[in-house]
Amino acid sequence: MELKINQQTKKFNAESLSVQSLLDLEIPHKQIGIAVAVNNTVVPKLKWNEFFVQETDEILIISATQGG
């Protein structure tokens, strides 16, 4: 499966991936304070386990930061 994550194309050896599975592969230790959008639609954290990404989807992972 080929996905575009934060403007970078990446390949995965899986036929299907939930948003949560994708995050477990990409950022296993930094999943607090993030938001995920698939094809410009925000996926609520409560749906990460049941929302599956599709081939060629564009995923944006945003981390909250502090500062002013």
C-alpha positions as CSV (number, residue, x, y, z in Angstrom):
1,M,0.0,0.0,0.0
2,E,1.3,3.4,-0.9
3,L,0.3,6.5,1.2
4,K,1.4,10.1,1.3
5,I,2.1,11.1,4.9
6,N,3.0,14.7,5.6
7,Q,3.9,15.2,1.9
8,Q,6.2,12.1,1.8
9,T,5.2,9.0,-0.1
10,K,5.7,5.8,1.9
11,K,5.0,2.2,1.2
12,F,3.6,-0.4,3.6
13,N,3.4,-4.2,3.4
14,A,-0.3,-4.3,4.3
15,E,-3.5,-4.5,2.4
16,S,-5.4,-2.5,5.0
17,L,-4.4,-0.2,7.8
18,S,-6.5,1.6,10.3
19,V,-5.4,5.1,11.3
20,Q,-4.3,3.6,14.7
21,S,-2.3,0.9,13.0
22,L,-0.6,3.5,10.8
23,L,0.3,5.6,13.8
24,D,1.6,2.6,15.6
25,L,4.0,2.1,12.7
26,E,4.9,5.7,12.1
27,I,5.0,7.3,15.6
28,P,4.6,4.5,18.2
29,H,5.8,6.6,21.1
30,K,4.3,10.0,20.3
31,Q,0.6,9.7,20.0
32,I,-0.6,12.2,22.6
33,G,-1.4,15.7,21.4
34,I,-1.7,14.8,17.7
35,A,-4.5,15.2,15.2
36,V,-4.9,13.2,12.0
37,A,-6.6,14.1,8.7
38,V,-7.1,11.8,5.8
39,N,-7.7,13.5,2.5
40,N,-8.3,16.8,4.3
41,T,-10.9,15.4,6.6
42,V,-10.1,15.2,10.3
43,V,-10.5,11.7,11.8
44,P,-11.6,12.0,15.5
45,K,-9.4,10.0,17.9
46,L,-12.3,7.8,18.9
47,K,-12.5,6.6,15.3
48,W,-8.8,5.8,14.8
49,N,-9.3,2.0,15.3
50,E,-12.2,1.8,12.9
51,F,-11.2,4.3,10.1
52,F,-9.2,2.5,7.5
53,V,-6.9,4.3,5.0
54,Q,-7.0,3.4,1.3
55,E,-4.3,3.2,-1.3
56,T,-3.0,6.7,-2.3
57,D,-4.7,8.5,0.6
58,E,-3.1,11.7,1.8
59,I,-2.6,11.7,5.5
60,L,-1.6,14.7,7.6
61,I,-0.3,14.1,11.1
62,I,-0.1,17.3,13.2
63,S,1.5,17.6,16.7
64,A,0.5,20.2,19.1
65,T,3.3,22.5,20.3
66,Q,3.7,25.0,23.0
67,G,4.9,28.5,22.5
68,G,3.7,31.9,21.5
